[in-house]
Amino acid sequence: MIGMTSVFNKIHRLKQQPGWTWDRFLTEIAIIYPTGLDEKTLYAHYRSPHRNPNSHVSHIIDQLHEQYFPDPFPAAINALMRLYNNLIDCRRHLNKDQAIDDLEVYVKHQLTREPIDQYGYRARWYWLLGNIYFDRIPLYRERGQRDRLNEIKQQAIEFYQSAVDQITQHNSVHTQPVIGPIYAYKAHQNILACYVNAVNQAVRPQDDSILRYLRESDYLQNCKDTLQAEPFQWEIARNGLRCSSLLQQRENVMYFFTTLVNASARFIDLNYEPLNYGSIQEANDFQWAINNVLTPTYLASLQATGQRKRR
């Protein structure tokens, strides 16, 4: 359930707007926060995915991002999703399972009442149902209840796919506000997570159901489509690289790694650790790519190409 909303991403999304020079960026910040933000600090977060912003930086960038890129989904359902997340995280709730079951009944009821042309609302209702079923997957996996696990997994996948379909419908009918490609990507990422979480961690890289989904679905193409719109989304490039390595697809490994390096040149170092992630070098899922594509010779060539472009 990856969120692509880091301060790094938000700064890049704001900066790529037409006419947004650094002076324009600093002026916009000063409008909402008169004391402003140091230019060096802003630029450092723009360049470095590993930087952990303090609360001051996060507050300013979040506020500016929300102004120019408001959430496209209904605030009321987003609020309900936050309540659900708080419920999931609460360890002291004595009747948590019953409360979640009751919420599921309510959401399904609301979905039947939602007009067929309210695509944004329907997308978010389906998404919430997907989350509810997704969060049940580990329970049945740990209990070894394979039939129930597969049933829950498939239902979560169908809810997420329905959310994607509603987003597509919305964008085909409404030119404003468009629900950006990042949201369809997030739903596709959740579908992949359904397959991943249904099996034990130790066997995930070799699991047939995961590899079959990656081969037969449009997941990697969806990664590319999203990166075409927002090439700074290094987490998406990293996910695409991971999946391409698992599938042993040389050309896709090269594509996603090049995109990753274009997002930040620091990724040319396979030992680099961005915020909240380990290094590529240490992760098992990337080993095929490292051994067969991302060789020292290839990395040196890619680095030299990047240096020539910056001259």
Secondary structure, DSSP 8 states (H G I E B T S, - for coil): ------HHHHHHHHHTSTT--HHHHHHHHHHHSTT---HHHHHHHHH-TT----HHHHHHHHHHHHHHS--SS-HHHHHHHHHHHHHHH-SS-TTHHHHHHHHHHHHHHHHHHS-TT-HHHHHHHHHHHHHHHHTTHHHHHHHT-HHHHHHHHHHHHHHHHHHHHHHHHHHHH-SSS---HHHHHHHHHHHHHHHHHTS-GGGGGG-HHHHHHHHHSSHHHHHHHHHHH-TT-HHHHHHHHHHHHHTT-HHHHHHHHHHHHHH-GGGGSTT---TT---TTT-GGGHHHHHHTS-HHHHHHHHHHHHHHH-
